[in-house]
Amino acid sequence: MKPKGDWQGGIEIIFQKIESLHAAVPNHTGDWYFTGKYPTPGGYRVVNQAYLNYFEKSEGRSY
């Protein structure tokens, strides 16, 4: 897929494994966005509510 218009550029995909992320920023629990391992029980509640809001087409916030 390429952008609309007369674009002639290239795309380079850069990938970092979760293990490398952990090595780069040790003792940080911020990988939940990529792994789904939420650091708190409240994180699971928010993600479940976000799914329900999406499924029900609700405009409300998840938290």
Sequence and secondary structure as in RCSB ss.txt:
>XXXX:A:sequence
MKPKGDWQGGIEIIFQKIESLHAAVPNHTGDWYFTGKYPTPGGYRVVNQAYLNYFEKSEGRSY
>XXXX:A:secstr
   SSS           HHHHHHHSTT  TTHHHH   SSHHHHHHHHHHHHHHHTT  S   
